[in-house]
Amino acid sequence: MPRALRHLVPLGLLAAPLLAGAQAPSSAAPKVIPAAAVTPADRWWEEGVVYQVYPRSFQDSDGNGVGDLRGITQRLDYLKTLGINAIWISPFFPSPMRDFGYDVADYTGVDSTFGTLADFDALAKAAHARGIRVILDFVANHSSDQHPWFKESRSSRTNPKRDWYIWRDPAPGGGPPNNWLSVFGGSGWTRDSTTGQYYFHQFLKEQPDLNWRNPELQKAMLAAMRFWLDRGADGFRLDAFPHFVEDSLFRDNPVNPNWRPGSGEYDSLQAVHTTHQPGTLDVLCQMRRVANSYQARDGRSRLLIGEVYASPQQLNVYYGKNGCGAQLPSNFGLLGAPWKSDVIWQRIDDYMRALPAGRWPNWVLGNHDNPRLATRLGPDAARAAAVLLLTLPGTPTIYYGDELGMRNVPIPPDRVQDPAEKQQPGLGLGRDPERTPMQWTGSAPNGGFTTGTPWLPVASDVDSVNVAREQRDSASTLALYERLLKLRKTEPALARGSFRLLPRQGDVVAFLREDGSRGRYLTLVNVGTTATTYAPAAGDRLTRGGKRRGTIVAGTRGRRGDRVTAADIALEPNEGVVIRLK
Ligand code: NOJ
């Protein structure tokens, strides 16, 4: 389970299905997912690959030590060469940066740290010219307490914007209205001395929750979405949307009997009255209607990605009825998974089985809230995980720098920035280590990220783990990503082919992607730390008499071009291969 924001997982919802699934026998017949029809031109994201840019850390163009929009524009050619189709940019809106942009003080501007609206326009134009779509991060659960709306709201009980936020009287005996907690620790309620009432905040006290039950607030937020769509945004990643709506009766959250001190106070309660409430899907549906209204104009769909840590069953709800939800509710199943073959196999199977017919899958292995892939799994397993990520069916998301094998960077106490660490020090909840500067080169100061002092330290392995070096090394992690991304583009079987998860053999997770006569691919990943062999089960269509042969077209160990007999394939520890079958 993700460490930092694991508190965003409604415990009752996630733990039960996934753990139960992990114990199921691996021989259960996996579901076969049929090949998807040819992509309608408007659904570019189905064959696309999303790349998450954390703008503070990608490229600094003005030497102030913090990345910016011009910096991203300067690096678009790198992203084009890498072969991704869309960038999702974490928030760059005006913000006091208490939560590094996830506290928005103006939904229709650009923070001066990151540039100007003109810089955004230039970025969108340059990205589109390269065939790269631009997805913005829409932080709609809460604003900053410095947003003019909140300043008005807190000014008096009768202010017209009072109801744009969530205000309650103190409990009868004094103190917070109920036991709801903040994700970052402590009560979710803060008393405001101006009126003596409490306001609710699911995150920091500087991030008051917006009241999505208020029609005027709804209108204002949807107008902000239109503002960016009018400027060329291709969609939104919807931050923390399961938190949008709270219980209208303000009932206490029940105690979590499984909570252990040391894992973050938020987990001590089950957030059943503060997440996944009735009404959440209605908000998503309103957002989707806005997105669809742009598609109706020019035929190009605008993508909504929903940030949701939940069981497959729960996240499927957010595809919405009749498509009135997010196109891609994020699938974090593998992000939090221990690197064990039974768990990995089961999570893939659970997710694919639960996927509603006609809905498009997606996979996430890293983001700005969780330890780096190469730190969680180790460098070799991280490469094998890339083989999974980029050959499973559906839209993958790559977190910036994971394509290089970037690792968490230890942050000295005096350089800690993240409120998650500052509010609950020592629990390992801080997210700075996975947010450090992109490693462009070993031959310039600060890895080529900035000429100033970087806001977080640059990794000490920058001399070996960097874009410039890895572009010259055909055995590098970057070369592996580029190869896999190219295959997805050229091979319809990998982009839209059918999917069959094969019975697990020991530590090997295996699946088949097929597109009629246009190709059959077998992915094999040895999730174990000892060498092994994979032999398709008798009767499996792979073997056809035990003689079927194939060619490795991508792999973690540089065996490209090797011919293999699909009846018995040797795999090194943590090796992943993609085999084109004849
Ligand atoms: C989820 C974001 O990914 C995280 O970084 C942020 O702290 C919270 N939402 C609050 O916006």
Residues whose N, C-alpha, C, O or C-beta is under 5 A from the ligand:
A	BS01	NOJ	D99 Y102 F203 D239 A240 D369
